[in-house]
């Protein structure tokens, strides 16, 4: 059998596997962990995957976002160079300090951080090459570049966070924008809806209806403003709309944005906020489906909605 050095595979690129140790630059990775399913139930009933330690005990097979073999494992000497290469992979000259992880995914994380040059609070959206493939085969970086295009085109609109930077940090791509104070529209609906709080008075319902109508009016104006700039959001749903302390609306997550001139059906989105898959209409005309879904969401649960929703067709 040929050695890893003589094999052709290491010359090929591949996605970076965070939990494993990469051999050279190719798609060959190593880790110490279980290959045969061995699992036990924890005290809370959770299924935990395990490996056997030198004493024959089953211990958790930890698979975190870093190469950390169990303490009893001795790393083979031929992997010393790979260990050194991994340890040298730091974010050099990277002017942002991460303070909180907001979201993890196969394609990359979303982090809250600080611009060390100005002290500004920022959000860093990470994209990992060749990872996080979508239904049409695009990786996270391709969608990142689409978001970068959209944010540049939409700069200046009050509902769009300010784009600060777009750079590579140790093989991963980072899109940096202003941090926006507030909560997602979905959370705000649950927090404010009188029926969720067990309040059903006409006064409370009318107050909630006025707030909801004002927010949805902002959403419609914001979407129209995007279309005027030649951009289709592509993934409009309450989780991608932030509502600030003053009830001002901001839109986030433009990785599926596209040009209004693209005559294609919607390829991905949140359940309940997409146009029918059979719809041949351009993306610019499918947005009303998402707006209508948002209007239905703000009315649920129950009849406390302060009147019928306006037509958006």
N, C-alpha and C positions, 0 to 999 in steps of 0.2 A: 504493500500500500504506500502511495506517495505521501510525503510529509506535507503539512500545511503550506510550507514555503514554496514547494514545487507545484502545488495545485493552482489551477488557473482561477479558482473561485475568488481568491482574495483580491484579484484585480477588478472585480465587479463591485459596483456601489450597491447599497441597500439601506433600508431604514435603520436608524440608530435605536437599538433596544436598550432602554434605560436601565433595566434590572440586570443586564448581562455585561460581560467583558468582551469587547470587540477584538478580533484578531486582524491586525493591520487595518486596511481600509475597506475590506470586502464584507460580504454578508455572513461571515462566519463568526459566531458568538459562542461563548462558553459560560456556564453557570453551574453552581452546585445546588441541586434541588431534585425533587422527586419526578420520576417518569412513570411510575406505577401509582395509580390512585390509592392513597392511604389517607383516610380522614376520620376524625372523631368529632363528637358533639361537645361544645363548650358548656359551661354551667348555665348559660343563657339559651342553649339549644342551637347555637349557630354552628354550621358545618365548617370545620377548620381543616385545611389540607396540611399534612404532616410529612416529616422525614424522620428517620431513625437515628438517634445519637449513638455514640460509642458504647453507652450503657444499655442499649436496646430499648430505650424509651422513645415514644412518639412525641416529637416536639413540633411546633408550628413551622411550616415551610414559608418563611417570610419572603414576599416578593414586592419590595418597595421600588421607588424610582431611583435606585442606585445599586451598584455591585457591592453587596455585603454578604459574603458567605458566612456560614456558622463559625463561631469562634474556635471550634475544634478542627476545622479544615486547614490543612497546610497547602498553600498555593504552589503548584509545580514551578520549578525554576525557569522553565522555558516560557512561562507567562510573565516573567518579570518586566520585559519590555512593554508588553501590553498594559500592565499595571501602571508603569511610568507614563505611558502615553495618555492613559485615561486621567491620571492625576494632574497632568500638565494642561488638560483641557479646561481652562478657566475662562471667565468672561473678562479678558484684558481690555483696558480702555473702555469699559462699559459704564456710562455715566448714570446708571440707574440702580437704585438699591431696592430689592424686593422686600416688602414688609408683610405681605399676606397673600396666600394662595386663595383665589376666588373660585377657580374651577379647574378640573383636570379632564383631559380627554386623550385619546390615542394620538391625535394630531398635534397636541401641544396644550399648554396650560394658559390660564388667564390670571394675572397677578396684579395686586395693588402695590405701588411702589412710590419712590421719591426720586425726583431729578436732583442728583447731588450737586449740580451746578447752580440751581436756582431755589431748591427747596420745594418746588411745585409737586403736588400730589398727582400721580399719573396712573394709568392702567397700561399694562404691558400684555399684549396678545402674542403668544408664541406659536410658531408653526414649524413642524418637524418635516424635513424633506422625505418624500416617499412614504409617509405615514398618513393615517386618517383618510384613506381613499373613500370617495363618495360613490354614488351609484353610477356615475359616468366615468369613473377612473381618475378623477382629479385628486391630487394630494393636497395636504394642508397648505403648502406653500402657494400652489396655484390659486386657492381660494383667498389666501392672504393678499396676494397681489391684486386680486379683484377688489378686495376691501380697500386696499391702499388707493387704487384708482378711484373708487367711489368717494372716499373721504376727501381726496384732493379736489374732486369736482364739486363737492358740496360745501367746501369751506366757506364760512361767512353766514350760512343759514343758522338762525338762533337755536334750532332744534338738533344741530349736529355738533358733537364734541370736537374740539380743536385737535387737529392732527399735529403731533409734535415731531415724530421721528419714525424712520423705518430703516432698520439695520440688521446685520448678521452678528450674532454673538455665539461663538463656538459652534458653528455649523447650523444653528437654529436661527430662524428669522423672527424678529421682534418688531411689531407695530406698536407705537407708543402714542397714546392720546391723553387728553385731559381726563382726570377723574371727575365724574359727575356725581354730586350728592343726590341721594334719593333711593327709591325702591322701585322694583318692577311694577308695572301696572297690575299684573295678576295679584301681587301681594297687597297693593293698595286697595284693590277691589274687595279682597277678603277682609281687610282691616276696616274699611269704611261702610260696607254694605250693612244697613240696619238689621236686615233679617239674619245675617250671620251673627250679629251681636245680640240677637234676641229682642230687638227693638222694632216695633211695627207701627209707630205713630205716623200720622200723615205728615207731621212737621219734619220728622227725621227722614222719612222717605223723600219728601220734596227737596230737602237740603242735599241728600245724596244724589238725587236725579240731576240737580243743577250742577253739582261738581262733575258728575259723570259726563253730562252733555258738554261741559266746557272742555274737559280733557279730550273727548272724542272730536270736538271741533278743531282742537289743536292738531290732533293726529291727521285729520283730513287736510288741513292747511300744510302740514309738514310733508305729507305724501305728494301733494300737488306741487310744492316747492321742489321736491326731488325730480318730479317729472319735468318741470320747467327747466331743470339743469341737465336733462337727458339721462336720468338715472332711475332705474326701477329697484326698489328695496329688495324684493325677492323673498323675504322671510319675515313678513310683518305678523306679529302676534304679541299678546300682552307681556310675554317674557322678554321681548326685545324693545320694549318701550319703558323708559325710566320716568318716574314722576318725582319731581323735586319737592323740597319743603314748601315752596310757593305754588305747587301744582303745575309748574312749567314742565313741558314734555321734552324728552330727548330720545333720539333713536340710536340704538347700538347694534353691533353685529351685522356688518355689511358683506360678509364673505360670499353670499349668494347674489349680490347686487349685479345688475347688468345694464346695458344700454337700452333705452326705450326703442331703439331701432331693431333690436333682436326679436325676430318673429319666431319665438319658440315657446312651448308650453313650460309651465313651472316644473322644475326638476326635483325640488326638495322643499320641505317646510314643515311646520307644526301641524299635527292632526287637528282638523276642525277649522283651519285658517288657510287652506289651500283651495285653489280652483279645481274643479273636477279634472281628473287626469286626461279625460277624453277631450278637454277643451282645447281647440286649436288656436285660440286667440293669443295675440301677443301678450307678453308679460305686463305691459303697461295697463292692460284692461282687466287683468286678474286681481289687481289690488283691492277692488271693491269687495271681493270675497273675504279677504282678510279683515277689512274694516267692518263688514257686516258681522263677522265672527266676533270682533271686539265689542260691537254693540250688543250682541247677544250675551256675551260674557258679563258685561257690566250690569245686565238686567237680572242675572241669575244669582241666587236661587229665588224663585217665587215671583209674585206679580208686582213687587214694589219697585217700579221703574219709572214712575212719573210721566207716563204717556208712551205712545208708540215710538219706536226708532224711525228715523227718517230713512227714506230709500236712498241707497248709494249706487244704484245701477246706472 
